[in-house]
């Protein structure tokens, strides 16, 4: 991932803090939930900064999101990303599939960011489905429900 000001360009997608970049943002379904509870903790300082910048751009631009089953714009700075493949891919795929089922969506579906956030909140977070969707997630202890508003 190459950081140029507030533009991320890497093989998993591009996200920018300006309205000039209108391409779809590739995002794994479970990352929609992770973002709702992000409190500045993560695998590394690089990952935390990347996640914070991605969240800022998503909230600023409300871009079109494409739900993907492979590494996405967040994965670019993740140490679990081994040459474009998640080293925990089977576990992550299970979480993604459960998230999609709750959302009522499929891989490849597209939706703008704000609508996707509302869907994740209304169908997973507010209905208490997070423990089911995020079963076996090593970060679930951070998802107390206090951050998602």
C-alpha positions as CSV (number, residue, x, y, z in Angstrom):
1,X,0.0,0.0,0.0
2,X,1.3,3.4,-0.9
3,X,0.1,6.4,1.1
4,X,0.0,9.6,-0.9
5,X,-1.4,12.3,1.3
6,X,-4.8,10.7,2.0
7,X,-5.0,8.5,-1.1
8,X,-4.4,4.8,-0.8
9,X,-3.4,2.9,-3.9
10,X,-2.8,-0.8,-3.7
11,X,-3.8,-4.0,-5.4
12,X,-6.8,-4.4,-3.1
13,X,-8.5,-1.1,-4.0
14,X,-8.1,2.6,-3.9
15,X,-9.7,5.0,-1.5
16,X,-9.3,8.7,-1.4
17,X,-10.4,11.6,0.9
18,X,-11.4,13.6,-2.2
19,X,-14.5,13.4,-4.4
20,X,-12.4,12.9,-7.5
21,X,-12.0,9.2,-7.0
22,X,-15.3,7.6,-7.9
23,X,-14.3,4.0,-8.2
24,X,-15.9,1.3,-6.1
25,X,-14.2,0.6,-2.8
26,X,-13.6,-3.2,-2.3
27,X,-14.5,-4.2,1.3
28,X,-14.8,-7.6,3.0
29,X,-18.3,-7.9,4.5
30,X,-17.0,-8.4,8.1
31,X,-15.0,-5.2,7.9
32,X,-18.2,-3.2,7.8
33,X,-18.7,-4.5,11.4
34,X,-15.1,-4.0,12.5
35,X,-15.2,-0.4,11.4
36,X,-18.2,0.3,13.7
37,X,-16.2,-0.6,16.8
38,X,-12.7,0.6,15.8
39,X,-11.1,2.3,18.8
40,X,-7.5,2.7,17.5
41,X,-6.3,-0.7,18.3
42,X,-4.9,-3.3,15.9
43,X,-2.1,-5.5,14.7
44,X,0.4,-2.7,14.4
45,X,0.8,1.1,14.2
46,X,0.8,0.9,10.4
47,X,-2.4,-1.1,10.5
48,X,-4.1,1.3,13.0
49,X,-3.2,4.4,10.9
50,X,-4.4,2.7,7.7
51,X,-7.7,1.7,9.3
52,X,-8.2,5.2,10.7
53,X,-7.5,6.8,7.3
54,X,-9.8,4.4,5.4
55,X,-12.6,5.0,7.9
56,X,-12.2,8.8,7.5
57,X,-12.4,8.5,3.7
58,X,-15.4,6.2,3.8
59,X,-17.3,8.6,6.1
60,X,-16.3,11.7,4.2
61,X,-17.2,10.5,0.7
62,X,-19.9,7.8,1.2
63,X,-18.5,5.8,-1.7
64,X,-19.9,2.8,-3.5
65,X,-18.8,-0.4,-1.8
66,X,-18.3,-3.7,-3.5
67,X,-18.4,-6.6,-1.1
68,X,-15.5,-9.0,-1.9
69,X,-14.2,-12.4,-0.6
70,X,-10.6,-11.6,-0.9
71,X,-8.2,-8.9,0.5
72,X,-9.6,-5.4,0.4
73,X,-8.5,-1.8,1.1
74,X,-8.1,-2.5,4.8
75,X,-6.1,-5.6,4.3
76,X,-3.3,-3.7,2.6
77,X,-1.7,-2.8,5.9
78,X,-2.6,-6.0,7.8
79,X,0.3,-8.3,8.8
80,X,-2.0,-11.3,8.2
81,X,-1.9,-10.3,4.5
82,X,0.6,-12.7,2.9
83,X,1.1,-11.7,-0.7
84,X,-2.5,-10.8,-1.2
85,X,-4.0,-13.7,0.7
86,X,-5.1,-13.6,4.4
87,X,-3.2,-16.2,6.5
88,X,-6.5,-16.7,8.4
89,X,-8.6,-16.9,5.2
90,X,-10.8,-19.9,6.2
91,X,-11.8,-18.3,9.5
92,X,-12.3,-14.9,7.8
93,X,-14.4,-16.4,5.0
94,X,-16.7,-18.0,7.6
95,X,-17.2,-14.6,9.3
96,X,-17.8,-12.9,5.9
97,X,-20.4,-15.5,4.9
98,X,-22.3,-15.1,8.2
99,X,-22.2,-11.3,7.8
100,X,-23.6,-11.6,4.3
101,X,-26.4,-13.9,5.4
102,X,-27.4,-11.4,8.1
103,X,-27.2,-8.5,5.6
104,X,-29.2,-10.4,3.0
105,X,-26.4,-9.7,0.5
106,X,-23.9,-11.6,-1.6
107,X,-20.3,-11.3,-2.6
108,X,-20.1,-8.8,-5.5
109,X,-23.1,-6.8,-4.3
110,X,-22.6,-3.0,-4.3
111,X,-24.1,-0.4,-2.0
112,X,-23.1,3.1,-0.9
113,X,-21.2,3.2,2.4
114,X,-23.9,4.9,4.6
115,X,-26.6,2.4,3.5
116,X,-24.3,-0.5,4.2
117,X,-23.5,0.8,7.7
118,X,-27.2,1.2,8.4
119,X,-27.9,-2.3,7.2
120,X,-25.1,-3.8,9.3
121,X,-26.3,-1.9,12.4
122,X,-30.0,-2.7,12.0
123,X,-29.6,-6.4,11.0
124,X,-26.5,-7.4,13.1
125,X,-25.5,-5.0,15.8
126,X,-28.9,-3.8,17.1
127,X,-30.4,-7.3,16.9
128,X,-27.6,-8.7,19.1
129,X,-26.3,-10.9,16.2
130,X,-22.6,-9.8,16.5
131,X,-21.5,-12.7,18.7
132,X,-22.9,-15.2,16.1
133,X,-21.5,-13.4,13.1
134,X,-18.1,-12.8,14.7
135,X,-17.7,-16.2,16.3
136,X,-14.0,-17.1,16.6
137,X,-12.8,-13.5,15.9
138,X,-9.8,-12.7,18.0
139,X,-10.9,-9.0,18.1
140,X,-14.5,-9.5,19.3
141,X,-13.6,-8.4,22.8
142,X,-13.4,-4.8,21.5
143,X,-17.0,-4.9,20.2
144,X,-18.9,-4.0,23.3
145,X,-21.5,-2.0,21.5
146,X,-20.5,1.3,22.9
147,X,-18.9,2.7,19.7
148,X,-21.7,1.9,17.2
149,X,-24.2,4.7,17.2
